[in-house]
Amino acid sequence: MHAPSEEKSEELKDIFYEALDEVFDCFPKYHMKILLGDFNAKDGREDIFKPIIGQESLHHDSKDNGVRKVNFATSKNLVV
């Protein structure tokens, strides 16, 4: 998958994440799921995101796409 870049419209990003949500829910129910792709996201070092993205990040603050990615991962019980 390839997410819309940061400068794309909120509507386009919403459509992408709705479609991703539907496709992900159609995956067979295995013990582990791996999702690969380009989320076009900058994940920051905010303490609230550390359980999902870990201790290391190249960026200090998350951008909109980073927050969307973390929200998706959280909703699906995934780690980044």
PyMOL Python script that loads the backbone (N, CA, C, O; Angstrom):
from pymol import cmd

cmd.read_pdbstr("""\
ATOM      1  N   MET A   1       0.829  -1.170   0.000  1.00  0.00           N
ATOM      2  CA  MET A   1       0.000   0.000   0.000  1.00  0.00           C
ATOM      3  C   MET A   1       0.870   1.228   0.000  1.00  0.00           C
ATOM      4  O   MET A   1       2.040   1.173   0.377  1.00  0.00           O
ATOM      5  N   HIS A   2       0.309   2.316  -0.416  1.00  0.00           N
ATOM      6  CA  HIS A   2       1.028   3.584  -0.493  1.00  0.00           C
ATOM      7  C   HIS A   2       0.067   4.686  -0.077  1.00  0.00           C
ATOM      8  O   HIS A   2      -0.875   5.000  -0.803  1.00  0.00           O
ATOM      9  N   ALA A   3       0.305   5.272   1.089  1.00  0.00           N
ATOM     10  CA  ALA A   3      -0.590   6.296   1.636  1.00  0.00           C
ATOM     11  C   ALA A   3      -0.389   7.638   0.926  1.00  0.00           C
ATOM     12  O   ALA A   3       0.693   7.915   0.409  1.00  0.00           O
ATOM     13  N   PRO A   4      -1.432   8.465   0.905  1.00  0.00           N
ATOM     14  CA  PRO A   4      -1.289   9.807   0.345  1.00  0.00           C
ATOM     15  C   PRO A   4      -0.248  10.599   1.144  1.00  0.00           C
ATOM     16  O   PRO A   4      -0.123  10.420   2.355  1.00  0.00           O
ATOM     17  N   SER A   5       0.485  11.459   0.473  1.00  0.00           N
ATOM     18  CA  SER A   5       1.515  12.251   1.143  1.00  0.00           C
ATOM     19  C   SER A   5       0.882  13.314   2.038  1.00  0.00           C
ATOM     20  O   SER A   5      -0.319  13.574   1.974  1.00  0.00           O
ATOM     21  N   GLU A   6       1.715  13.914   2.864  1.00  0.00           N
ATOM     22  CA  GLU A   6       1.263  14.869   3.883  1.00  0.00           C
ATOM     23  C   GLU A   6       0.462  16.028   3.308  1.00  0.00           C
ATOM     24  O   GLU A   6      -0.494  16.484   3.935  1.00  0.00           O
ATOM     25  N   GLU A   7       0.834  16.514   2.127  1.00  0.00           N
ATOM     26  CA  GLU A   7       0.161  17.692   1.576  1.00  0.00           C
ATOM     27  C   GLU A   7      -1.174  17.378   0.887  1.00  0.00           C
ATOM     28  O   GLU A   7      -1.874  18.302   0.473  1.00  0.00           O
ATOM     29  N   LYS A   8      -1.537  16.114   0.757  1.00  0.00           N
ATOM     30  CA  LYS A   8      -2.821  15.751   0.146  1.00  0.00           C
ATOM     31  C   LYS A   8      -3.972  16.145   1.065  1.00  0.00           C
ATOM     32  O   LYS A   8      -3.768  16.408   2.250  1.00  0.00           O
ATOM     33  N   SER A   9      -5.178  16.184   0.514  1.00  0.00           N
ATOM     34  CA  SER A   9      -6.347  16.640   1.272  1.00  0.00           C
ATOM     35  C   SER A   9      -6.730  15.656   2.379  1.00  0.00           C
ATOM     36  O   SER A   9      -6.446  14.461   2.304  1.00  0.00           O
ATOM     37  N   GLU A  10      -7.374  16.191   3.391  1.00  0.00           N
ATOM     38  CA  GLU A  10      -7.865  15.365   4.497  1.00  0.00           C
ATOM     39  C   GLU A  10      -8.858  14.324   3.973  1.00  0.00           C
ATOM     40  O   GLU A  10      -8.876  13.184   4.437  1.00  0.00           O
ATOM     41  N   GLU A  11      -9.677  14.727   3.007  1.00  0.00           N
ATOM     42  CA  GLU A  11     -10.672  13.820   2.436  1.00  0.00           C
ATOM     43  C   GLU A  11     -10.004  12.613   1.773  1.00  0.00           C
ATOM     44  O   GLU A  11     -10.444  11.478   1.956  1.00  0.00           O
ATOM     45  N   LEU A  12      -8.953  12.858   1.012  1.00  0.00           N
ATOM     46  CA  LEU A  12      -8.236  11.776   0.346  1.00  0.00           C
ATOM     47  C   LEU A  12      -7.597  10.835   1.377  1.00  0.00           C
ATOM     48  O   LEU A  12      -7.623   9.617   1.207  1.00  0.00           O
ATOM     49  N   LYS A  13      -7.033  11.398   2.431  1.00  0.00           N
ATOM     50  CA  LYS A  13      -6.440  10.579   3.493  1.00  0.00           C
ATOM     51  C   LYS A  13      -7.506   9.749   4.207  1.00  0.00           C
ATOM     52  O   LYS A  13      -7.288   8.580   4.523  1.00  0.00           O
ATOM     53  N   ASP A  14      -8.664  10.371   4.459  1.00  0.00           N
ATOM     54  CA  ASP A  14      -9.761   9.632   5.109  1.00  0.00           C
ATOM     55  C   ASP A  14     -10.207   8.457   4.247  1.00  0.00           C
ATOM     56  O   ASP A  14     -10.437   7.359   4.755  1.00  0.00           O
ATOM     57  N   ILE A  15     -10.327   8.688   2.948  1.00  0.00           N
ATOM     58  CA  ILE A  15     -10.736   7.626   2.025  1.00  0.00           C
ATOM     59  C   ILE A  15      -9.713   6.497   2.044  1.00  0.00           C
ATOM     60  O   ILE A  15     -10.080   5.322   2.078  1.00  0.00           O
ATOM     61  N   PHE A  16      -8.426   6.853   2.021  1.00  0.00           N
ATOM     62  CA  PHE A  16      -7.369   5.841   2.049  1.00  0.00           C
ATOM     63  C   PHE A  16      -7.465   4.988   3.306  1.00  0.00           C
ATOM     64  O   PHE A  16      -7.441   3.760   3.218  1.00  0.00           O
ATOM     65  N   TYR A  17      -7.572   5.612   4.470  1.00  0.00           N
ATOM     66  CA  TYR A  17      -7.579   4.850   5.723  1.00  0.00           C
ATOM     67  C   TYR A  17      -8.865   4.041   5.906  1.00  0.00           C
ATOM     68  O   TYR A  17      -8.843   2.984   6.537  1.00  0.00           O
ATOM     69  N   GLU A  18      -9.976   4.524   5.364  1.00  0.00           N
ATOM     70  CA  GLU A  18     -11.209   3.729   5.385  1.00  0.00           C
ATOM     71  C   GLU A  18     -11.036   2.476   4.531  1.00  0.00           C
ATOM     72  O   GLU A  18     -11.432   1.384   4.939  1.00  0.00           O
ATOM     73  N   ALA A  19     -10.446   2.632   3.348  1.00  0.00           N
ATOM     74  CA  ALA A  19     -10.205   1.482   2.466  1.00  0.00           C
ATOM     75  C   ALA A  19      -9.204   0.518   3.102  1.00  0.00           C
ATOM     76  O   ALA A  19      -9.399  -0.696   3.050  1.00  0.00           O
ATOM     77  N   LEU A  20      -8.140   1.047   3.698  1.00  0.00           N
ATOM     78  CA  LEU A  20      -7.149   0.207   4.369  1.00  0.00           C
ATOM     79  C   LEU A  20      -7.791  -0.586   5.506  1.00  0.00           C
ATOM     80  O   LEU A  20      -7.492  -1.764   5.698  1.00  0.00           O
ATOM     81  N   ASP A  21      -8.661   0.060   6.245  1.00  0.00           N
ATOM     82  CA  ASP A  21      -9.362  -0.595   7.339  1.00  0.00           C
ATOM     83  C   ASP A  21     -10.200  -1.768   6.825  1.00  0.00           C
ATOM     84  O   ASP A  21     -10.183  -2.851   7.410  1.00  0.00           O
ATOM     85  N   GLU A  22     -10.922  -1.553   5.746  1.00  0.00           N
ATOM     86  CA  GLU A  22     -11.756  -2.616   5.166  1.00  0.00           C
ATOM     87  C   GLU A  22     -10.907  -3.778   4.658  1.00  0.00           C
ATOM     88  O   GLU A  22     -11.228  -4.939   4.908  1.00  0.00           O
ATOM     89  N   VAL A  23      -9.830  -3.468   3.950  1.00  0.00           N
ATOM     90  CA  VAL A  23      -8.958  -4.515   3.406  1.00  0.00           C
ATOM     91  C   VAL A  23      -8.294  -5.294   4.541  1.00  0.00           C
ATOM     92  O   VAL A  23      -8.241  -6.523   4.505  1.00  0.00           O
ATOM     93  N   PHE A  24      -7.798  -4.590   5.531  1.00  0.00           N
ATOM     94  CA  PHE A  24      -7.116  -5.250   6.647  1.00  0.00           C
ATOM     95  C   PHE A  24      -8.066  -6.200   7.372  1.00  0.00           C
ATOM     96  O   PHE A  24      -7.665  -7.293   7.770  1.00  0.00           O
ATOM     97  N   ASP A  25      -9.307  -5.793   7.543  1.00  0.00           N
ATOM     98  CA  ASP A  25     -10.284  -6.647   8.223  1.00  0.00           C
ATOM     99  C   ASP A  25     -10.634  -7.886   7.414  1.00  0.00           C
ATOM    100  O   ASP A  25     -11.158  -8.853   7.967  1.00  0.00           O
ATOM    101  N   CYS A  26     -10.357  -7.876   6.119  1.00  0.00           N
ATOM    102  CA  CYS A  26     -10.618  -9.043   5.268  1.00  0.00           C
ATOM    103  C   CYS A  26      -9.473 -10.052   5.274  1.00  0.00           C
ATOM    104  O   CYS A  26      -9.629 -11.166   4.773  1.00  0.00           O
ATOM    105  N   PHE A  27      -8.314  -9.670   5.841  1.00  0.00           N
ATOM    106  CA  PHE A  27      -7.192 -10.604   5.920  1.00  0.00           C
ATOM    107  C   PHE A  27      -7.603 -11.822   6.728  1.00  0.00           C
ATOM    108  O   PHE A  27      -8.373 -11.691   7.679  1.00  0.00           O
ATOM    109  N   PRO A  28      -7.114 -12.998   6.377  1.00  0.00           N
ATOM    110  CA  PRO A  28      -7.402 -14.188   7.189  1.00  0.00           C
ATOM    111  C   PRO A  28      -6.936 -13.982   8.632  1.00  0.00           C
ATOM    112  O   PRO A  28      -5.989 -13.238   8.888  1.00  0.00           O
ATOM    113  N   LYS A  29      -7.595 -14.634   9.548  1.00  0.00           N
ATOM    114  CA  LYS A  29      -7.282 -14.482  10.965  1.00  0.00           C
ATOM    115  C   LYS A  29      -6.140 -15.412  11.349  1.00  0.00           C
ATOM    116  O   LYS A  29      -6.361 -16.565  11.719  1.00  0.00           O
ATOM    117  N   TYR A  30      -4.932 -14.904  11.257  1.00  0.00           N
ATOM    118  CA  TYR A  30      -3.740 -15.634  11.656  1.00  0.00           C
ATOM    119  C   TYR A  30      -3.215 -15.080  12.972  1.00  0.00           C
ATOM    120  O   TYR A  30      -3.655 -14.033  13.449  1.00  0.00           O
ATOM    121  N   HIS A  31      -2.264 -15.809  13.545  1.00  0.00           N
ATOM    122  CA  HIS A  31      -1.645 -15.378  14.788  1.00  0.00           C
ATOM    123  C   HIS A  31      -0.929 -14.036  14.612  1.00  0.00           C
ATOM    124  O   HIS A  31      -0.891 -13.221  15.533  1.00  0.00           O
ATOM    125  N   MET A  32      -0.367 -13.815  13.431  1.00  0.00           N
ATOM    126  CA  MET A  32       0.391 -12.596  13.177  1.00  0.00           C
ATOM    127  C   MET A  32       0.028 -12.047  11.797  1.00  0.00           C
ATOM    128  O   MET A  32      -0.130 -12.799  10.835  1.00  0.00           O
ATOM    129  N   LYS A  33      -0.100 -10.733  11.723  1.00  0.00           N
ATOM    130  CA  LYS A  33      -0.314 -10.056  10.442  1.00  0.00           C
ATOM    131  C   LYS A  33       0.801  -9.040  10.263  1.00  0.00           C
ATOM    132  O   LYS A  33       1.171  -8.338  11.205  1.00  0.00           O
ATOM    133  N   ILE A  34       1.329  -8.965   9.058  1.00  0.00           N
ATOM    134  CA  ILE A  34       2.374  -8.001   8.741  1.00  0.00           C
ATOM    135  C   ILE A  34       1.869  -7.128   7.601  1.00  0.00           C
ATOM    136  O   ILE A  34       1.478  -7.630   6.547  1.00  0.00           O
ATOM    137  N   LEU A  35       1.881  -5.844   7.819  1.00  0.00           N
ATOM    138  CA  LEU A  35       1.427  -4.884   6.819  1.00  0.00           C
ATOM    139  C   LEU A  35       2.641  -4.079   6.372  1.00  0.00           C
ATOM    140  O   LEU A  35       3.302  -3.434   7.185  1.00  0.00           O
ATOM    141  N   LEU A  36       2.929  -4.122   5.076  1.00  0.00           N
ATOM    142  CA  LEU A  36       4.078  -3.402   4.529  1.00  0.00           C
ATOM    143  C   LEU A  36       3.603  -2.327   3.573  1.00  0.00           C
ATOM    144  O   LEU A  36       2.604  -2.490   2.873  1.00  0.00           O
ATOM    145  N   GLY A  37       4.325  -1.244   3.556  1.00  0.00           N
ATOM    146  CA  GLY A  37       4.000  -0.197   2.612  1.00  0.00           C
ATOM    147  C   GLY A  37       4.626   1.120   3.013  1.00  0.00           C
ATOM    148  O   GLY A  37       5.375   1.202   3.987  1.00  0.00           O
ATOM    149  N   ASP A  38       4.308   2.145   2.250  1.00  0.00           N
ATOM    150  CA  ASP A  38       4.809   3.486   2.502  1.00  0.00           C
ATOM    151  C   ASP A  38       3.663   4.325   3.042  1.00  0.00           C
ATOM    152  O   ASP A  38       2.734   4.667   2.311  1.00  0.00           O
ATOM    153  N   PHE A  39       3.734   4.651   4.316  1.00  0.00           N
ATOM    154  CA  PHE A  39       2.680   5.449   4.946  1.00  0.00           C
ATOM    155  C   PHE A  39       2.900   6.945   4.766  1.00  0.00           C
ATOM    156  O   PHE A  39       2.046   7.739   5.160  1.00  0.00           O
ATOM    157  N   ASN A  40       4.040   7.351   4.174  1.00  0.00           N
ATOM    158  CA  ASN A  40       4.343   8.774   4.021  1.00  0.00           C
ATOM    159  C   ASN A  40       4.145   9.515   5.337  1.00  0.00           C
ATOM    160  O   ASN A  40       3.515  10.572   5.370  1.00  0.00           O
ATOM    161  N   ALA A  41       4.680   8.963   6.415  1.00  0.00           N
ATOM    162  CA  ALA A  41       4.411   9.484   7.748  1.00  0.00           C
ATOM    163  C   ALA A  41       5.692   9.771   8.516  1.00  0.00           C
ATOM    164  O   ALA A  41       6.694   9.069   8.377  1.00  0.00           O
ATOM    165  N   LYS A  42       5.636  10.810   9.321  1.00  0.00           N
ATOM    166  CA  LYS A  42       6.718  11.127  10.240  1.00  0.00           C
ATOM    167  C   LYS A  42       6.213  10.873  11.659  1.00  0.00           C
ATOM    168  O   LYS A  42       5.335  11.575  12.160  1.00  0.00           O
ATOM    169  N   ASP A  43       6.788   9.858  12.289  1.00  0.00           N
ATOM    170  CA  ASP A  43       6.424   9.531  13.665  1.00  0.00           C
ATOM    171  C   ASP A  43       7.348  10.290  14.596  1.00  0.00           C
ATOM    172  O   ASP A  43       8.568  10.269  14.432  1.00  0.00           O
ATOM    173  N   GLY A  44       6.764  10.957  15.568  1.00  0.00           N
ATOM    174  CA  GLY A  44       7.550  11.729  16.519  1.00  0.00           C
ATOM    175  C   GLY A  44       7.897  10.934  17.763  1.00  0.00           C
ATOM    176  O   GLY A  44       7.578   9.751  17.881  1.00  0.00           O
ATOM    177  N   ARG A  45       8.549  11.603  18.674  1.00  0.00           N
ATOM    178  CA  ARG A  45       8.990  10.970  19.922  1.00  0.00           C
ATOM    179  C   ARG A  45       8.050  11.260  21.083  1.00  0.00           C
ATOM    180  O   ARG A  45       8.471  11.205  22.238  1.00  0.00           O
ATOM    181  N   GLU A  46       6.798  11.565  20.805  1.00  0.00           N
ATOM    182  CA  GLU A  46       5.852  11.854  21.871  1.00  0.00           C
ATOM    183  C   GLU A  46       5.695  10.631  22.772  1.00  0.00           C
ATOM    184  O   GLU A  46       5.598   9.503  22.289  1.00  0.00           O
ATOM    185  N   ASP A  47       5.670  10.861  24.069  1.00  0.00           N
ATOM    186  CA  ASP A  47       5.577   9.758  25.038  1.00  0.00           C
ATOM    187  C   ASP A  47       4.340   8.896  24.824  1.00  0.00           C
ATOM    188  O   ASP A  47       4.390   7.682  25.024  1.00  0.00           O
ATOM    189  N   ILE A  48       3.248   9.499  24.426  1.00  0.00           N
ATOM    190  CA  ILE A  48       1.991   8.759  24.260  1.00  0.00           C
ATOM    191  C   ILE A  48       2.095   7.701  23.160  1.00  0.00           C
ATOM    192  O   ILE A  48       1.374   6.704  23.202  1.00  0.00           O
ATOM    193  N   PHE A  49       2.979   7.900  22.175  1.00  0.00           N
ATOM    194  CA  PHE A  49       3.105   6.970  21.058  1.00  0.00           C
ATOM    195  C   PHE A  49       4.142   5.875  21.288  1.00  0.00           C
ATOM    196  O   PHE A  49       4.211   4.931  20.501  1.00  0.00           O
ATOM    197  N   LYS A  50       4.937   5.972  22.324  1.00  0.00           N
ATOM    198  CA  LYS A  50       6.030   5.011  22.544  1.00  0.00           C
ATOM    199  C   LYS A  50       5.578   3.556  22.626  1.00  0.00           C
ATOM    200  O   LYS A  50       6.306   2.690  22.140  1.00  0.00           O
ATOM    201  N   PRO A  51       4.419   3.230  23.210  1.00  0.00           N
ATOM    202  CA  PRO A  51       4.007   1.819  23.212  1.00  0.00           C
ATOM    203  C   PRO A  51       3.763   1.256  21.808  1.00  0.00           C
ATOM    204  O   PRO A  51       3.850   0.045  21.605  1.00  0.00           O
ATOM    205  N   ILE A  52       3.464   2.113  20.854  1.00  0.00           N
ATOM    206  CA  ILE A  52       3.165   1.683  19.489  1.00  0.00           C
ATOM    207  C   ILE A  52       4.396   1.753  18.597  1.00  0.00           C
ATOM    208  O   ILE A  52       4.648   0.832  17.820  1.00  0.00           O
ATOM    209  N   ILE A  53       5.168   2.834  18.696  1.00  0.00           N
ATOM    210  CA  ILE A  53       6.292   3.022  17.773  1.00  0.00           C
ATOM    211  C   ILE A  53       7.650   2.768  18.404  1.00  0.00           C
ATOM    212  O   ILE A  53       8.658   2.753  17.698  1.00  0.00           O
ATOM    213  N   GLY A  54       7.702   2.572  19.693  1.00  0.00           N
ATOM    214  CA  GLY A  54       8.977   2.285  20.340  1.00  0.00           C
ATOM    215  C   GLY A  54       9.693   3.539  20.819  1.00  0.00           C
ATOM    216  O   GLY A  54       9.116   4.625  20.860  1.00  0.00           O
ATOM    217  N   GLN A  55      10.946   3.372  21.175  1.00  0.00           N
ATOM    218  CA  GLN A  55      11.740   4.438  21.778  1.00  0.00           C
ATOM    219  C   GLN A  55      12.453   5.343  20.770  1.00  0.00           C
ATOM    220  O   GLN A  55      12.824   6.470  21.099  1.00  0.00           O
ATOM    221  N   GLU A  56      12.639   4.859  19.565  1.00  0.00           N
ATOM    222  CA  GLU A  56      13.465   5.588  18.601  1.00  0.00           C
ATOM    223  C   GLU A  56      12.612   6.182  17.479  1.00  0.00           C
ATOM    224  O   GLU A  56      11.669   5.554  16.997  1.00  0.00           O
ATOM    225  N   SER A  57      12.956   7.378  17.083  1.00  0.00           N
ATOM    226  CA  SER A  57      12.334   8.018  15.929  1.00  0.00           C
ATOM    227  C   SER A  57      13.288   9.080  15.414  1.00  0.00           C
ATOM    228  O   SER A  57      14.028   9.689  16.186  1.00  0.00           O
ATOM    229  N   LEU A  58      13.269   9.294  14.130  1.00  0.00           N
ATOM    230  CA  LEU A  58      14.107  10.338  13.541  1.00  0.00           C
ATOM    231  C   LEU A  58      13.516  11.725  13.736  1.00  0.00           C
ATOM    232  O   LEU A  58      14.215  12.725  13.573  1.00  0.00           O
ATOM    233  N   HIS A  59      12.238  11.797  14.082  1.00  0.00           N
ATOM    234  CA  HIS A  59      11.529  13.069  14.146  1.00  0.00           C
ATOM    235  C   HIS A  59      11.138  13.393  15.587  1.00  0.00           C
ATOM    236  O   HIS A  59      10.877  12.504  16.398  1.00  0.00           O
ATOM    237  N   HIS A  60      11.106  14.683  15.876  1.00  0.00           N
ATOM    238  CA  HIS A  60      10.728  15.111  17.222  1.00  0.00           C
ATOM    239  C   HIS A  60       9.216  15.104  17.390  1.00  0.00           C
ATOM    240  O   HIS A  60       8.710  14.624  18.404  1.00  0.00           O
ATOM    241  N   ASP A  61       8.496  15.625  16.419  1.00  0.00           N
ATOM    242  CA  ASP A  61       7.037  15.715  16.480  1.00  0.00           C
ATOM    243  C   ASP A  61       6.403  14.929  15.334  1.00  0.00           C
ATOM    244  O   ASP A  61       6.935  14.881  14.225  1.00  0.00           O
ATOM    245  N   SER A  62       5.265  14.320  15.621  1.00  0.00           N
ATOM    246  CA  SER A  62       4.519  13.598  14.587  1.00  0.00           C
ATOM    247  C   SER A  62       3.768  14.580  13.709  1.00  0.00           C
ATOM    248  O   SER A  62       3.274  15.605  14.180  1.00  0.00           O
ATOM    249  N   LYS A  63       3.689  14.259  12.443  1.00  0.00           N
ATOM    250  CA  LYS A  63       2.849  15.014  11.510  1.00  0.00           C
ATOM    251  C   LYS A  63       1.490  14.312  11.436  1.00  0.00           C
ATOM    252  O   LYS A  63       1.289  13.267  12.055  1.00  0.00           O
ATOM    253  N   ASP A  64       0.562  14.892  10.676  1.00  0.00           N
ATOM    254  CA  ASP A  64      -0.793  14.336  10.563  1.00  0.00           C
ATOM    255  C   ASP A  64      -0.769  12.871  10.137  1.00  0.00           C
ATOM    256  O   ASP A  64      -1.464  12.044  10.727  1.00  0.00           O
ATOM    257  N   ASN A  65       0.028  12.542   9.115  1.00  0.00           N
ATOM    258  CA  ASN A  65       0.074  11.151   8.645  1.00  0.00           C
ATOM    259  C   ASN A  65       0.641  10.219   9.711  1.00  0.00           C
ATOM    260  O   ASN A  65       0.224   9.064   9.802  1.00  0.00           O
ATOM    261  N   GLY A  66       1.574  10.698  10.509  1.00  0.00           N
ATOM    262  CA  GLY A  66       2.123   9.882  11.593  1.00  0.00           C
ATOM    263  C   GLY A  66       1.065   9.566  12.634  1.00  0.00           C
ATOM    264  O   GLY A  66       0.980   8.440  13.125  1.00  0.00           O
ATOM    265  N   VAL A  67       0.266  10.559  12.966  1.00  0.00           N
ATOM    266  CA  VAL A  67      -0.820  10.350  13.931  1.00  0.00           C
ATOM    267  C   VAL A  67      -1.847   9.383  13.355  1.00  0.00           C
ATOM    268  O   VAL A  67      -2.346   8.515  14.071  1.00  0.00           O
ATOM    269  N   ARG A  68      -2.166   9.520  12.087  1.00  0.00           N
ATOM    270  CA  ARG A  68      -3.122   8.609  11.450  1.00  0.00           C
ATOM    271  C   ARG A  68      -2.597   7.171  11.472  1.00  0.00           C
ATOM    272  O   ARG A  68      -3.345   6.234  11.751  1.00  0.00           O
ATOM    273  N   LYS A  69      -1.301   7.006  11.176  1.00  0.00           N
ATOM    274  CA  LYS A  69      -0.708   5.669  11.184  1.00  0.00           C
ATOM    275  C   LYS A  69      -0.755   5.060  12.578  1.00  0.00           C
ATOM    276  O   LYS A  69      -1.107   3.891  12.733  1.00  0.00           O
ATOM    277  N   VAL A  70      -0.406   5.835  13.582  1.00  0.00           N
ATOM    278  CA  VAL A  70      -0.435   5.333  14.958  1.00  0.00           C
ATOM    279  C   VAL A  70      -1.865   5.000  15.371  1.00  0.00           C
ATOM    280  O   VAL A  70      -2.092   3.989  16.035  1.00  0.00           O
ATOM    281  N   ASN A  71      -2.825   5.827  14.992  1.00  0.00           N
ATOM    282  CA  ASN A  71      -4.231   5.541  15.313  1.00  0.00           C
ATOM    283  C   ASN A  71      -4.697   4.245  14.648  1.00  0.00           C
ATOM    284  O   ASN A  71      -5.398   3.443  15.266  1.00  0.00           O
ATOM    285  N   PHE A  72      -4.310   4.046  13.396  1.00  0.00           N
ATOM    286  CA  PHE A  72      -4.670   2.804  12.715  1.00  0.00           C
ATOM    287  C   PHE A  72      -4.040   1.616  13.416  1.00  0.00           C
ATOM    288  O   PHE A  72      -4.718   0.625  13.688  1.00  0.00           O
ATOM    289  N   ALA A  73      -2.747   1.704  13.712  1.00  0.00           N
ATOM    290  CA  ALA A  73      -2.049   0.610  14.380  1.00  0.00           C
ATOM    291  C   ALA A  73      -2.685   0.294  15.725  1.00  0.00           C
ATOM    292  O   ALA A  73      -2.860  -0.872  16.078  1.00  0.00           O
ATOM    293  N   THR A  74      -3.026   1.325  16.466  1.00  0.00           N
ATOM    294  CA  THR A  74      -3.662   1.131  17.771  1.00  0.00           C
ATOM    295  C   THR A  74      -5.016   0.444  17.624  1.00  0.00           C
ATOM    296  O   THR A  74      -5.350  -0.447  18.405  1.00  0.00           O
ATOM    297  N   SER A  75      -5.792   0.857  16.629  1.00  0.00           N
ATOM    298  CA  SER A  75      -7.126   0.277  16.444  1.00  0.00           C
ATOM    299  C   SER A  75      -7.074  -1.193  16.048  1.00  0.00           C
ATOM    300  O   SER A  75      -8.031  -1.934  16.274  1.00  0.00           O
ATOM    301  N   LYS A  76      -5.954  -1.618  15.457  1.00  0.00           N
ATOM    302  CA  LYS A  76      -5.802  -3.007  15.005  1.00  0.00           C
ATOM    303  C   LYS A  76      -4.867  -3.808  15.907  1.00  0.00           C
ATOM    304  O   LYS A  76      -4.505  -4.941  15.587  1.00  0.00           O
ATOM    305  N   ASN A  77      -4.481  -3.217  17.031  1.00  0.00           N
ATOM    306  CA  ASN A  77      -3.587  -3.895  17.988  1.00  0.00           C
ATOM    307  C   ASN A  77      -2.257  -4.271  17.327  1.00  0.00           C
ATOM    308  O   ASN A  77      -1.760  -5.383  17.505  1.00  0.00           O
ATOM    309  N   LEU A  78      -1.690  -3.336  16.566  1.00  0.00           N
ATOM    310  CA  LEU A  78      -0.428  -3.536  15.870  1.00  0.00           C
ATOM    311  C   LEU A  78       0.659  -2.690  16.515  1.00  0.00           C
ATOM    312  O   LEU A  78       0.375  -1.781  17.295  1.00  0.00           O
ATOM    313  N   VAL A  79       1.895  -2.997  16.184  1.00  0.00           N
ATOM    314  CA  VAL A  79       3.021  -2.134  16.543  1.00  0.00           C
ATOM    315  C   VAL A  79       3.708  -1.701  15.259  1.00  0.00           C
ATOM    316  O   VAL A  79       3.658  -2.400  14.247  1.00  0.00           O
ATOM    317  N   VAL A  80       4.350  -0.541  15.313  1.00  0.00           N
ATOM    318  CA  VAL A  80       5.025   0.021  14.147  1.00  0.00           C
ATOM    319  C   VAL A  80       6.508  -0.245  14.289  1.00  0.00           C
ATOM    320  O   VAL A  80       7.290   0.140  13.419  1.00  0.00           O
TER     321      VAL A  80
END
""", "prot")
cmd.dss("prot")
cmd.show_as("cartoon", "prot")
cmd.util.cbc("prot")
cmd.orient("prot")
